Amino acid sequence: MASVETSDRDRTRTSTPRVVSHDETKPSFKTSELMTMIGVVVAILIASAAADNFDAPRAWTLVAVVASAYMVARGLAKSGSRHVDNDR
């Protein structure tokens, strides 16, 4: 009897299966880390322009450190988590 019910269910199913995209993480522009990095870089550059004892080489070194930390954080985020995109 179970085989009859199964075949009836298969025959009445007409819709196609829903396709869900699986990415490892959200896109970078949807994360708070990107906005934080941009804010910190802007703050460093403004402080460099305004302060007399904060020169350009030190400012650009700090910007490079912040950008590198952001890249490491994104790499760690992509290494193990999964993101399901239901917007499609």
Secondary structure, DSSP 8 states (H G I E B T S, - for coil): -HHHHHHHHHHH--S-----EEESS--GGGSHHHHHHHHHHHHHHHHHHH-SSS-HHHHHHHHHHHHHHHHHHHHHHHHH--EEE---
